[in-house]
């Protein structure tokens, strides 16, 4: 066992303190002139001890219910297999089959899967909000699943001539242009070095935000009504109304094509469509 030698100058023990009018005590001198070994140990362990103490104090002061909510929230935010995400995965899987049944003329199967997609789109959002199952993955794949469904239905309906080729080209072209613009602004707004991990870490490193205008919101609603109506058109004409709706959908298609074109132009040339959350400081590369 090593012996720690304390070097205490005798002068310090006998030095008179004029302020307090007394000589220093032995304990105060020992605290002031500790061994270098003791100082190194204290300096090495002080940060860890203080951190553990602060964490323990915070946990003791936090109710057990709050701790469970924090753990549940952290687990759900990083999980790939929450119930809302699983429902979204099923919608993505069902989408190609919807397009296949539309092209093959199997209206009943297409309507059944399309209805399933619409219902699960509502249910997964409700479950995520009601039971605190929101996740970063869900915030990304849910809008992608919706856009994937609309794109597949547009292409499939255009293949069977339910949608005019010009209208389908405007809808698909607008989405493609906006997607490339989002990728460009996202990449440009990242601080160097720009890596793929940074690019996909939207929740951790937010750099841009998209602000749809009123025309864009109206156009999105019109597209959903137009495409969904065309999917349900066979059952509406044969079982509900017993009438031909071609004239109605032709006029609806012209309105959708015009609003899609105008909303796309506002996104491309508008100054407030894409806004930087964190301003990028340009550096020489």
C-alpha positions as CSV (number, residue, x, y, z in Angstrom):
1,X,0.0,0.0,0.0
2,X,1.5,3.3,-1.1
3,X,1.9,6.1,1.4
4,X,0.7,9.6,0.3
5,X,2.9,12.3,1.6
6,X,1.4,15.6,2.3
7,X,3.7,18.6,1.9
8,X,2.3,21.3,4.1
9,X,4.6,24.4,4.4
10,X,5.0,25.4,8.0
11,X,4.8,29.0,7.0
12,X,1.2,28.5,5.8
13,X,0.2,27.0,9.1
14,X,1.5,29.9,11.0
15,X,0.4,32.6,8.7
16,X,-2.0,35.1,10.3
17,X,-5.1,36.0,8.5
18,X,-5.7,39.7,9.0
19,X,-9.3,39.6,7.7
20,X,-10.6,37.0,10.1
21,X,-8.0,37.8,12.8
22,X,-7.1,34.1,13.4
23,X,-4.6,31.5,12.3
24,X,-5.6,29.0,9.7
25,X,-6.7,25.6,10.9
26,X,-4.9,22.4,10.1
27,X,-8.0,21.1,8.1
28,X,-8.1,24.2,5.9
29,X,-4.4,23.9,5.1
30,X,-4.9,20.2,4.2
31,X,-7.7,21.1,1.8
32,X,-5.6,23.9,0.3
33,X,-2.4,21.8,-0.1
34,X,-3.6,18.4,-1.1
35,X,-1.3,15.9,-2.7
36,X,-1.1,15.9,-6.5
37,X,-2.3,12.3,-6.5
38,X,-5.5,13.2,-4.7
39,X,-6.0,16.2,-6.9
40,X,-5.7,14.1,-10.1
41,X,-8.1,11.5,-8.7
42,X,-10.7,14.2,-7.8
43,X,-10.4,16.0,-11.2
44,X,-10.8,12.7,-13.0
45,X,-13.9,11.6,-11.1
46,X,-15.6,14.9,-10.5
47,X,-17.2,15.3,-13.9
48,X,-18.6,11.7,-13.9
49,X,-19.8,12.0,-10.3
50,X,-21.6,15.3,-10.9
51,X,-23.2,14.0,-14.0
52,X,-24.5,10.8,-12.3
53,X,-25.7,12.9,-9.4
54,X,-27.6,15.3,-11.6
55,X,-29.1,12.4,-13.6
56,X,-30.2,10.6,-10.5
57,X,-31.6,13.8,-9.0
58,X,-33.6,14.4,-12.2
59,X,-35.0,10.9,-12.3
60,X,-35.9,11.0,-8.7
61,X,-37.8,14.2,-9.2
62,X,-39.6,12.9,-12.3
63,X,-42.8,10.9,-11.8
64,X,-42.7,7.3,-12.8
65,X,-45.5,8.0,-15.4
66,X,-43.4,10.6,-17.0
67,X,-40.4,8.3,-17.2
68,X,-42.5,5.7,-18.9
69,X,-43.8,8.2,-21.4
70,X,-40.2,9.3,-22.2
71,X,-39.0,5.8,-22.7
72,X,-42.1,4.9,-24.8
73,X,-41.7,8.1,-26.9
74,X,-38.0,7.4,-27.5
75,X,-38.7,3.8,-28.5
76,X,-41.5,4.7,-30.8
77,X,-39.6,7.5,-32.5
78,X,-36.8,5.2,-33.5
79,X,-38.8,2.0,-34.3
80,X,-39.4,0.8,-37.8
81,X,-42.2,-1.6,-36.9
82,X,-44.8,0.4,-35.1
83,X,-48.4,-0.3,-36.0
84,X,-48.8,2.9,-38.1
85,X,-45.7,2.1,-40.0
86,X,-46.8,-1.5,-40.7
87,X,-50.1,-0.2,-42.0
88,X,-48.2,2.2,-44.3
89,X,-46.0,-0.7,-45.5
90,X,-49.1,-2.6,-46.5
91,X,-50.4,0.4,-48.5
92,X,-47.1,0.6,-50.4
93,X,-47.3,-3.2,-51.1
94,X,-50.9,-2.9,-52.3
95,X,-50.3,0.0,-54.6
96,X,-48.7,-2.0,-57.5
97,X,-51.6,-4.4,-57.4
98,X,-54.1,-1.6,-57.7
99,X,-52.4,-0.4,-60.9
100,X,-52.3,-4.0,-62.2
101,X,-56.0,-4.5,-61.6
102,X,-56.8,-1.2,-63.3
103,X,-54.9,-2.1,-66.4
104,X,-56.4,-5.6,-66.5
105,X,-59.9,-4.2,-66.1
106,X,-60.6,-5.9,-62.8
107,X,-62.5,-3.0,-61.3
108,X,-63.7,-4.8,-58.2
109,X,-60.3,-5.8,-57.0
110,X,-58.9,-2.4,-57.8
111,X,-61.7,-0.7,-55.9
112,X,-61.3,-3.1,-52.9
113,X,-57.5,-2.4,-52.6
114,X,-58.0,1.3,-53.2
115,X,-60.6,1.5,-50.4
116,X,-58.3,-0.4,-48.1
117,X,-55.5,2.1,-48.8
118,X,-57.8,5.1,-48.1
119,X,-59.0,3.5,-44.8
120,X,-55.6,2.6,-43.5
121,X,-54.3,6.0,-44.5
122,X,-56.8,7.4,-42.0
123,X,-56.3,4.7,-39.3
124,X,-52.5,4.9,-39.2
125,X,-52.5,8.6,-38.6
126,X,-55.1,8.3,-35.9
127,X,-53.2,5.5,-34.1
128,X,-49.9,7.5,-34.3
129,X,-51.5,10.6,-32.8
130,X,-53.8,8.8,-30.2
131,X,-51.2,6.4,-28.8
132,X,-48.1,8.5,-29.3
133,X,-46.5,6.2,-32.0
134,X,-45.2,9.0,-34.2
135,X,-41.8,8.2,-35.7
136,X,-39.3,9.8,-38.0
137,X,-39.7,6.9,-40.4
138,X,-43.5,7.3,-40.4
139,X,-43.2,11.0,-41.2
140,X,-41.2,10.1,-44.3
141,X,-42.9,7.0,-45.7
142,X,-46.5,8.1,-45.1
143,X,-46.5,11.0,-47.6
144,X,-44.4,8.9,-50.0
145,X,-47.0,6.2,-49.8
146,X,-49.7,8.6,-50.7
147,X,-47.7,10.1,-53.6
148,X,-46.8,6.6,-54.8
149,X,-50.5,5.6,-54.8
150,X,-51.6,8.7,-56.8
151,X,-48.7,8.3,-59.3
152,X,-49.4,4.6,-60.0
153,X,-53.1,5.2,-60.4
154,X,-52.5,8.1,-62.8
155,X,-50.2,6.0,-65.0
156,X,-52.6,3.1,-64.9
157,X,-55.6,5.1,-65.7
158,X,-53.8,6.8,-68.5
159,X,-52.8,3.4,-69.9
160,X,-56.5,2.5,-70.2
161,X,-57.3,5.9,-71.6
162,X,-59.4,7.0,-68.6
163,X,-57.1,10.0,-68.1
164,X,-56.0,12.0,-71.2
165,X,-52.3,11.7,-71.8
166,X,-51.8,15.4,-71.6
167,X,-53.4,15.6,-68.1
168,X,-51.4,12.6,-66.9
169,X,-48.2,14.1,-68.3
170,X,-48.8,17.4,-66.4
171,X,-49.5,15.6,-63.1
172,X,-46.5,13.3,-63.3
173,X,-44.2,16.1,-64.7
174,X,-45.1,18.4,-61.9
175,X,-44.3,15.8,-59.2
176,X,-41.0,14.9,-60.8
177,X,-39.9,18.6,-61.1
178,X,-40.9,19.3,-57.5
179,X,-39.1,16.2,-56.3
180,X,-35.8,17.2,-58.0
181,X,-36.2,20.7,-56.7
182,X,-36.6,19.4,-53.1
183,X,-33.5,17.2,-53.5
184,X,-31.5,20.1,-54.9
185,X,-32.5,22.6,-52.2
186,X,-31.9,19.9,-49.5
187,X,-28.4,19.1,-50.8
188,X,-27.4,22.7,-51.3
189,X,-28.6,23.8,-47.8
190,X,-26.4,21.2,-46.0
191,X,-23.2,22.3,-44.4
192,X,-20.0,20.8,-45.9
193,X,-19.1,18.0,-46.0
194,X,-22.3,17.0,-47.6
195,X,-22.9,13.2,-46.9
196,X,-25.7,10.8,-47.6
197,X,-26.3,10.4,-43.8
198,X,-26.8,14.2,-43.5
199,X,-29.1,14.2,-46.5
200,X,-31.5,11.6,-45.1
201,X,-31.4,12.9,-41.5
202,X,-34.2,15.3,-42.1
203,X,-35.5,15.2,-38.5
204,X,-32.1,15.7,-36.9
205,X,-30.8,18.2,-39.5
206,X,-33.7,20.3,-40.8
207,X,-32.5,22.8,-43.4
208,X,-35.5,23.6,-45.7
209,X,-39.2,23.6,-45.4
210,X,-41.9,23.5,-48.1
211,X,-44.8,26.0,-47.9
212,X,-47.6,25.0,-50.2
213,X,-49.8,27.9,-51.2
214,X,-53.6,27.9,-51.5
215,X,-53.5,26.9,-55.2
216,X,-51.3,23.9,-54.4
217,X,-53.7,22.7,-51.6
218,X,-56.7,23.1,-53.9
219,X,-54.9,21.2,-56.6
220,X,-54.0,18.4,-54.3
221,X,-57.7,18.0,-53.3
222,X,-58.9,18.1,-56.9
223,X,-56.4,15.5,-57.9
224,X,-57.5,13.1,-55.2
225,X,-61.2,13.6,-56.1
226,X,-60.4,13.2,-59.8
227,X,-58.2,10.1,-59.6
228,X,-60.3,8.5,-56.8
229,X,-63.5,9.1,-58.8
230,X,-62.0,7.5,-61.9
231,X,-61.1,4.4,-59.8
232,X,-64.7,4.2,-58.5
233,X,-66.2,5.2,-61.8
234,X,-67.3,1.7,-62.9
235,X,-69.2,1.0,-59.7
236,X,-70.7,4.5,-59.7
237,X,-72.0,4.2,-63.2
238,X,-73.4,0.7,-62.9
239,X,-74.7,0.5,-59.4
240,X,-75.2,4.0,-58.0
241,X,-76.2,6.5,-60.7
242,X,-76.7,4.3,-63.8
243,X,-75.5,7.1,-66.1
244,X,-72.4,7.9,-68.2
245,X,-70.0,10.2,-66.4
246,X,-67.5,10.7,-69.2
247,X,-68.4,14.4,-69.8
248,X,-68.2,15.1,-66.1
249,X,-64.7,13.6,-65.8
250,X,-63.5,15.3,-69.0
251,X,-64.3,18.7,-67.6
252,X,-62.8,17.7,-64.3
253,X,-59.7,16.6,-66.1
254,X,-59.3,20.0,-67.8
255,X,-59.7,21.8,-64.4
256,X,-57.1,19.4,-62.7
257,X,-54.7,19.8,-65.6
258,X,-54.9,23.6,-65.5
259,X,-54.6,23.9,-61.7
260,X,-51.7,21.4,-61.7
261,X,-49.8,23.5,-64.3
262,X,-50.4,26.7,-62.5
263,X,-49.5,25.3,-59.1
264,X,-46.3,23.8,-60.5
265,X,-45.3,27.2,-61.9
266,X,-45.9,28.9,-58.5
267,X,-43.6,26.4,-56.9
268,X,-40.9,26.8,-59.5
269,X,-40.9,30.6,-59.7
270,X,-42.3,31.5,-56.3
271,X,-39.9,32.9,-53.8
272,X,-41.5,31.6,-50.6
273,X,-42.2,28.0,-51.7
274,X,-38.9,26.7,-50.3
275,X,-37.5,28.3,-47.2
276,X,-34.2,27.7,-45.5
277,X,-34.6,26.7,-41.9
278,X,-30.8,26.9,-41.3
279,X,-29.1,29.4,-43.6
280,X,-26.1,27.8,-45.4
281,X,-22.8,29.6,-45.0
282,X,-21.1,29.2,-48.3
283,X,-17.5,28.0,-48.1
284,X,-14.9,27.3,-50.7
285,X,-14.7,23.7,-51.5
